[in-house]
């Protein structure tokens, strides 16, 4: 990955299987993938 323009992904979904599959897919293309299981966790992450 290009360290000058890192790709960061924040993923939220309430289905464990979907989160796991998307995380594996995204990790092969992104520099950092953060996974949360609900919208509240995402909101906290975005405002911190």
N, C-alpha and C positions, 0 to 999 in steps of 0.2 A: 504494500500500500504506500501511497505517496504521503510521507510524513508532514509535508507542508500543508496539505488539505485533508486531515483525517476525516473519515466517515464515521459518524456516531449515530447509533440507532437506539431508540427507546421503544420497546415493544410491550404492549399490554393486550392480554386476552384472557378470558375466564376459562378457556379449555386447555388443560395441561398438555394434551397431545399436540394441539396446534401450536402452542408456545414452544414446545421442544423442537418440533419440526422447523418452524420458522427461524428459531434461534440457530439451528445447525446451518440452514441455508444462508442466513444473513452473516454468520461468522466467517464464511468463506469469502465474503465481499466487503466486509466492514472492518474498521480498526477496533471498534468497541461496540458491543451489543449489551444493553441492559434490559433485563426482562422483569416485569412486574405482573401480578395476576389481576389487578383491578385498577379501575380509573382513579380511585382515591390515592393509590400509591404513585401513579403517574403524576397526578396533580402536585403531590408533595415534592416529588423529584424535580418537577419543572420550576417550582417557586423557590427551591433551596439553592 
